[in-house]
Amino acid sequence: MSKKYEIRSGRRTVSMQHSSSALQAAVDYVRTFGCRNDEITILGVDTVAWRGARFSAVLVPAEPPPVE
């Protein structure tokens, strides 16, 4: 099941990704730059590093249904 994640670099949101996990969302974002898998360093369950930059994925909470 795909969920929506914010990709952050520091405190700044740099992208929104739909993925099955936070780590996969972060890897998918970095791969958009055309990098190879051996250039990506996994730092945790939701964080990767690429060329000195750290990117983390944070689950975006589901919006509650509108109240009528």
C-alpha positions in Angstrom: 0.0 0.0 0.0 1.4 3.3 -1.0 1.6 6.2 1.4 2.5 9.9 1.0 5.8 11.0 2.4 7.5 14.4 2.7 11.2 14.3 1.7 13.2 16.7 3.9 16.7 18.1 3.6 17.3 19.6 7.0 14.1 21.4 8.0 13.1 22.1 4.4 10.6 20.0 2.5 12.1 19.3 -1.0 9.6 16.8 -2.4 6.5 14.7 -1.9 6.7 11.0 -2.7 4.3 8.1 -2.7 6.0 4.9 -1.6 5.6 1.7 0.4 8.0 2.9 3.1 9.9 5.9 4.4 13.3 4.5 3.3 12.1 3.6 -0.1 10.6 7.1 -0.5 14.0 8.7 0.4 15.9 6.4 -2.0 13.4 7.0 -4.8 13.8 10.8 -4.4 17.6 10.6 -4.5 17.5 8.3 -7.6 15.6 11.1 -9.5 19.0 12.8 -9.7 20.3 9.9 -11.8 22.7 8.5 -9.1 23.7 4.9 -8.8 22.8 2.7 -5.9 26.4 2.5 -4.7 26.4 6.3 -4.3 23.5 6.2 -1.7 24.3 5.6 1.9 21.5 4.3 4.1 21.7 6.1 7.5 18.5 4.8 9.1 15.0 3.5 8.6 14.0 6.8 7.0 17.2 8.6 6.1 19.8 8.4 3.3 22.9 10.4 2.3 24.0 11.3 -1.1 27.1 13.4 -1.9 27.1 14.8 1.6 23.5 15.7 1.7 21.0 14.0 4.1 17.4 13.3 3.1 14.8 12.0 5.4 11.2 10.9 4.7 8.3 11.8 7.0 4.9 10.3 6.7 2.2 12.8 5.8 -0.8 12.3 8.1 -4.0 11.4 6.3 -6.5 14.2 6.2 -9.7 13.6 8.1 -12.9 13.5 6.0 -14.7 16.8 5.8 -17.3 17.4 8.4 -20.8 18.2 7.1 
